[in-house]
Amino acid sequence: MASGSGAKNDFRRKWDKDEYEQLAQKRLTEEREKKDGKPSPPVKRELLRHRDYKVDLESKLGKTIVITKTTPQAEMGGYYCNVCDCVVKDSINFLDHINGKKHQRNLGMSMRVERSSLDQVKKRFEVNKKKMEEKQKEYDFEERMKELREEEEKAKAYKKEKQKEKKRKAEEDLNLEEDDEMAAVMGFSGFGSSKKGH
């Protein structure tokens, strides 16, 4: 590569031109052989498919982590992608990354999606229809339970009001009777109440 021959005070690099010329010739011959021979076959990648795991975005939410110079990259702040060995700072960019070309290529998939046949589409519609029906049944059951609970609470509240009213009336009657007795002891017929039944 660089030879150190020359004056001691000369700090410039001296390049060995013959060596680099040989390297260039070697590279050119390799390129010609590739062109003359069969070209390298393109890498066959799988078609894009559904993710079979749940993306964990909430596990580190609200937690504090001490980060030092020796902290491994996977434990640093942000979201770590172990396939691409990179850290992304926020959840939106992390989702963009795992759905992007670079990540899918590292997983061995192309960005092409498999074409669905008519039978597959029909089956998918049937499955979705069953799910919706089950969801509706569950929802109806839950809704009915809520309505029953609300009716029970209203009935309890109504009973409590009735009992409070009865207590109030009983206390008022008791107070009126005591007032009448007090008036009779003191010698007058009443304290001027407009009620004539007592």
Secondary structure, 3 states (H helix, E strand, C coil): CEECCCCCCCCCCEECHHHHHHHHHHHHHHHHHHHHCCCCCCCCCEEECCCCCCCCCCCCCCCCCCCCCCCCHHHCCCEEECCCCEEECCHHHHHHHHCCHHHHHHHCEEEEECCCCHHHHHHHHHHHHHHHHHHHHHHHHHHHHHHHHHHHHHHHHHHHHHHHHHHHHHHHHHHHHHHHHHHHHHCCCCCCCCCCCC
